[in-house]
Amino acid sequence: MAERLDRPHLVSGRATGVLIAGLATAVLMASLVAISIGSVTLPIGAVWRVVGAHLTGRTHGIDPLRDQVVWQIRTPRVLLAAAAGAGLSVAGVALQALVRNPLADPYVLGVSSGASLGAVLVAALGTTALGGIGVTGAAFGTALLSVLVVYLLAQRAGRLLDSRLVLAGVAVGYLCSAATSYVQLQLDPTQLQGLMFWLMGSVAGGTWHSLGVPAVVIGLCLIYLLSQARNLNALAGGDDAAAGLGVPVQTLRVTLLIVASLLTATVVSVAGGIAFIGLMVPHMARFIVGGDHRRVLPVALLLGAVFLVLVDLASRTVDRPEELPIGIFTTALGVPFFLWLLRRRAGGRI
């Protein structure tokens, strides 16, 4: 189904640059607030001094306890939440452009479930049994396989049928979830408890070491998608229209498939299964700036980062000192949003 790029929206023209600058500032402010609040709440000024000291290399004289809490524990966690939110949001934009279906996202299409299966296989069997590939590699392989199966099942006579897409995604997602549950039964209870919490989404294990791969993958994928923004806009008008404009449709589709799977697998490998971010945030971005991917991609990236930083903050403060999985919050928000979209789509309004 063709998508309108000129749909009604709130911000256009030069105001888009102001919006992006404002969202970047919001990411910074939300991160500072999230770093300051926890089991021990610190003044934002104290957080800024510790972070600033590390950024400038002038760490002499910093309180060791505050330094450990702010820089070693909370800052990498918050940055990982921002990276995960940004990555899943961009993956959602890519998948929705790929299949021209506003209901598409890594979770609904089974990509997240496929990636989770690969990550759990590494935890259960070890990297040696899987040919030496790590968690990210295994998650990417199973994510790509799952979304490829969904893509093939949703086609008839070489054309993609969006009426089949969600059903195929749900079916493949359930199959991957069942396989994941079987693998979990092979683990000992101590492994299982931590793995269950992680599968529902958590950035509690965020460290400076775990930030490198997500940052590089998200950066490279975003650069590629921005370079293809005009082609994505053409693809929104349908395959025939895009081909008429000189877009290599099949090559672009395969590449989008790989990019979305890589983004999802990278996030799942470090933050577990976080649902519905890739569904909600792209719609928010299009509501604000319209359907042009040159604007949607950076806005979705920043919105996703702010959104997940705040959700992670809620997950560790709503029931203090206990911490809840992020997936509880994103699912509680995402399911009503999905049903609302489904109703609007049935009424022919999207």
N, C-alpha and C positions, 0 to 999 in steps of 0.2 A: 504494500500500500504506500503510495507516494505521501511524503510529508511536506507540509508547508514550511518554508524557511521564513516567511514574512508573517508568521503568526503574531497575534497581539502580545506585546511584552512591555516591561516597565522602563527599561534603560536602552538607549540607542546612541549612535554617534560618538562624540567625544566623551560623553558621560560614562562610556564603558571603561575608559582608562581610569577615570576617577573611582569607579566601582571596584576595579581590580586592585588599585592601590588601597582602597578601604578594606577589601577582603584580606589583603596581605597584612595590613595592620591588625585586623581582627584575629588572624592566626597568631600573631605575636602576642596580643593581649590575652587571648584565651589560653595560650601556652603558659604565660606567666602566672595567670590565676590558677591553672591546673597544677603547676609546680608548687605553688604556695600552699595549697589546701591538701590535707591528708590527715593521717593519724596525729601528726604534729603540724599545726598550722603556723606558717611563717608570714611575716609582712612581705608584700610584693617588693618593697624597696630592698629588703634583705636578699630576696631571690635575685633581683636584678644586679645587686653588687657581686654576688657569687658568680653568676653567669658572666657578667662583664669582666670580672677578674680573670676567668679562664679564657675568655675570648681575646683579652689583651696580654695574657701571659703573666699578669701581676697577681699571683696567688698567695704571695707572702702575707701572713697576718690574718688569713681567713680562719674563722672558727672551724676546726676539723669536723665537728658533728654536723654543722650546717652544710659544710662542703660535701660531706658524704650523702646527706639527705637530698640536697638540691642537685648536685652535679652527677653523682654516681648512681642514684636510684631514680629520682623523679624526672630529671631532664631527658634521659634516653627513653624512658617510658612514654613521656608526652610526645616526643618527636616520632617515636614509632607509631603512636596512635594517629598522628597527623599524616605520616607517610602511608599508613594502611587506609585511612579514609580517602586520601587523594588517589591512591592506586585503584581502589575499588570503584571510585566515582568515574575515573577515566576509562576503566574497563567497561563500565556500564554504558558510557557514551559510545565506545567502539562497538559493543554488541548491538546496541539499538540502531546504530548506523548500518551495521552489517545486515541485520534481518528486517530493518524498517518496521519494527514492532515496539511500541512504547512500553510493553510489558516485559521486555527482555532485560535480564540482568544476570550476573554470574551465578547467583543463588537459584533463581527460578529456572534457568537453563541447565542446571546440573553441573556447571563448571566448578563451583565451590565444593560440591560433594565429591566430584572426581578428584580435585586437588587434595581434599582431606584424606581420601583413600590412599593416595600415594604417600602422603606424609606419615600416616599411621603404619603403612607397610614398612617404612624405614625404621620406625620406632619398634616394631615387632620383630622384624627379620634382621635389621642391621644393614649397613651400607654394603657389606661384603656380599651378602646374598643377592643384592640387586645390582651387581656389577660395579660397585664402588661409587654409584651416584649418591649425592646427598639428598637432604630433605627437599630442597628447592627443585632439583632435577626430577626427582620422583613425582613430586606434586605437579610439575609442569607436564610431564609425560601423561599422567592419568587425566589431568584437566583437559589437555588437548584431545585425547582420545574420546573423552565423554562428550565434549562439545562437537566433535566431528560426527559422532553417532547421532546426536540430536539434529545436527544440520542435515544429515542424509535422510533421517526418518521424516523430516518435515518437508521433503521435496516430493514432487510428483511430475514426471515427464520433464525433469530438468529445471523446474520452477519451484521456488520456495513458497510454501503455503503457510502463512502466519497462523491460520486456524489450527494447524497441527503443531506449531512450534512449542507453545507452552505445555501442551499435553506430552509431547516427546521429552521436553526438558524435565518435567515432573517425574515421568516414568524412569528416565535415566538417573535422575537424582536419587530416587528411592532405591534403585538397584545399587548404586554406589554406597548409599547409606547402609543398606543391608550387608554389603561386603565389608564395610568398615566395622559394623557391629560384630561380624564374625571374627574379624582379625582381633578386635578388642578382647574377645573371650579367650584368646590365647595368651593374654598378658597376665602377669601377676597383679594382685589387688593394689599394691603400692603404685605401680605404673599406671593402672587403670584410672585411679582417682584423679591424678594430675592430667591425664590425657582427656578425660571426660570434660574437665573444666576448660581445657585448651580448645577442644572441639567446638565449644559454644562461644568461643571468641574471648581472647584475653591478651593484653599487652603487658601483663605483670612481669613477664620474663625479659622485657626490653633492656638491652645493654648497648653500650657504644659499639661493641663488635657486631651486633645484629642489625645495625642501621645501614651499614655500607651497601649491601646487596640491594635492599629495597630502594634506597636513594638512587643508585645507578640505574636500575631497571626502570623505575618510574620516570626518571629524567630522560632516558633514551627513548622510551615508548612515547612520552609526551612530545618530544622533538619530532619523531616520525609522524605522529598523528597530526600535529600542527602543519607539517609539510604537506600532508594529504588533505587539508581542510577543504579545499575547493573540490577535490574529488569526492569527499564525503558529502558535500552539499549536492553535487550532481547525482550521487547514488541515492539520495533521499527522494529524487524525482522518479525513480524506477530504473531498472536495468537498461531498458531500451533507450531511454532519454540519456542516461549516463554514457552508454556506448556511442550514441550519436555525437556526444561532446568529446569523444576520444579517450574516455576513461577505460583502462584495462580492467573490466568489471571482475572477471574471475580471479585475476591475480590480486586485485585489491581485496576481494572477499577472503581469499586464503590468508593473506597477510594480516587482515583484521582478526581473523580467527586465531592466528598465532599470537598476535600482540595481546589480545584480551585474555587468552589462556595464560600467557607468561605473567601478565600483571596479577591475575587472580592467584596463580600458583605461588608467586613470590609473597603475596600478602598472607595467604593461608599458611605458608611454611614458617612464618614468624609470628602470626597473630591468630591462627586458627580460623574457624568458620564463622565469619561475621556476615549476617544476612541483610539483604535489602538496601544496603548503602548504594549499590550500583543501580538500583531502581529509583530511589527517591531523589537523590542529588541531581542526576541529569535533568529530571523534570523541573526541579527548582531552578536550575540554571537556565533552561529554556523559557521558563515563565518570566525570568528576569530580563534576559538578553535576546530572546528569540531563538530561532533554529540554526543560525549561521555557526558552523563548527569553529570558525576562527575566534568567536567569542565564547561559545559554549565550553570548549575544552579548558581554557584557563580559569573560567569562573567555576566550573564543576570541580576542578582540582582544588581550588582554595576553599570552596564551600564544604567539600568532603573532608578536608583537613580540619576545619573549624568544628564541623559536626561531630566527628569521631573523638576529637579532644574533649569536647563537652560531654559526650556520652560516656567516655571512659572516666571522666571526673565524677559523673553521677554514679557509675557502677561501684566506685570505691568510697562514696560518701553517703549514699542513701541509707545503707544499713551498717554504718560504722560500728565497730572496727571490722566487721565482715566485708568481704568483697564479692560482688556478683559478676557473673560473666557478661561481657558486653552484648552478646547475642540476645540476651533476654530483653534488653532495651530496644535494640534495633528491630527485633521481630515484633515487639509490642507496637512500635511505630509503623513498621513496614507492612504488616498484614492489613490493617485498615486502609492504608494508602493503596495497596495493591487491589483491594476490593473496590475502592472508589474508582481507580483507573479502569478496572474491568467493567464496572457499571457504565462509566462514561463511554467506553469503547463500544459497548453493546448498543448505546444510544446513538452511535455514529458521530460523537463529538471530538474524538481524537483519532 
